[in-house]
C-alpha cells in the first residue's frame, strides 16, 4: 500500500518546483545562506529586488534569491 505524503513533503516539493520554474524563467540566479538578518532588512531587500523585476524565495533554514 503506498504511503500518503506528509504536508512537510508536499511543501518541500512545492518549493522545489518553484525553484526549478524560476531557474528556467530567469536568466541569472543567486543562491545565498543568511544568518542573523532582521525581518526589516529582508523587507528592504525584497522591495529593492521587486524594483529590478527580481524574485526572492525564502525557506526555513534555506534562502533562495532568484
N, C-alpha and C positions, 0 to 999 in steps of 0.2 A: 504494500500500500504506500503510495507517495506521501511524503511529509508535506504539511502545509507550511508555506514560507511565513516567517515571522515578520512583524511590522518593521523590525530593525533591518532585516534582509531586504525587504521591499524598498525602504528608504535608501539603503546603500545602492541598490540597483537603479533607482531613480536618479540619484546624484551621479552615478557613473554614466548613465545615458545622457544626462545634461552636459557633463564634461565632454563626452565624445561628440555630441552635436555642436557644442561651442567650438571645439578644436577644428572641426570641419568648416564651420561658418566664418571664423575669424582668421585673419592672415597671421597674426602674432599672438603668442600665449606666454604667460609668465606664471610659474608655479612658485609659491613662497610659503614659508613657515613663519608665523608671527607669534611672539610671546610678549606678555605684559603690554598690550596695546589697549587703550581705553575705548569704550564704545563711541566717544566723541571723536577720537582720531579716525576710527573706522568710518563714521558718518561723513567726515570731511573728505576722506579718500574716495568713498563711493560717489559723493557729489562731484568731485573733480573728474572721476572716471566717466560718469554719465555725460559730462560736458564734452568728452572726447569720443563719445559713442562706444565706450568700452563697457565691459560687464565684469562684475565681481561675484564669484561664487564662494560661499563660505560653508565649511562643515565643521562639526565638532572634532577637535584635535587635528583638523586639516584646513588650510586656507588655500583657495584656488582663485587666482585672478585671471580673467580672460578678457 
